[in-house]
């Protein structure tokens, strides 16, 4: 049976149906990372069988969103010394980064009902910043290679990732998604950029807003994805689709990952589950960090 997208009425009802507000207390700032219990973390560590390490970060190269300067090449006490400066616009489609819970609001409210306007300023965020996640993420990771199931080798505009696609990717990979997992969703961005066009703002392929239901039903702790929400979202003037998982679910989003190396490693290891770790920079009050 072909997948049927939700109606506008059903999408408008996502807040009442899916939200995690108050689930871990009204003052909670960790969101879905609460699903990674010590027991979950210990079980994940047992997946480290071969000692192989794979990075999911995208390479940082020359880009309009990057301000890089070598500020001090020279000598100090007879030694050659080099010092450099980096300035980055984290949000967007360029750099791998973790979205803080203050990044997106729903109807003026951040996760757990905190008013957006009261907590953010030019100096940073005093609620919903990345700070409660400073100890990092360690959990079971699961690769869901949606792009491998598409004839084009990637997700394309007008044919978004659906909940059925996520289930099919799990079945192909012979894995089940469990509460507290980090799902690495590969939509095939590298293939898309090689064969079609750069992945940027404007109309673009990605996950359908209905994937919010799937993420909530599986109690996913974090999503680590190469593509974002599809645009346009397809429901009136809505600008955000799956990014609404931030205010509704308190979900940890790890944007712009590069899963191609992981796909190769999983194929060679013969499994699609692994230890997933990510540690944000300790930038106090930040809305996104590497």
Secondary structure by P-SEA (a helix, b strand, c coil): cccccccaaaaaaccccccccccccccccccccccccaaaaaaaaacccccbbbbcccccccccccccccccccccccbbbbbbbbbbcccccccccccccccccccccccccccccccccccccccccccccccccccbbbbbccccccccccccccccccaaaaaaaaaaaccccccbbbbbcccaaaaaaaccccccccbbbcccccaaaaaaaaccccccccccccccccccccccccccccccccccccccccaaaaaaaaaaacccccbbbbbccccccccccc
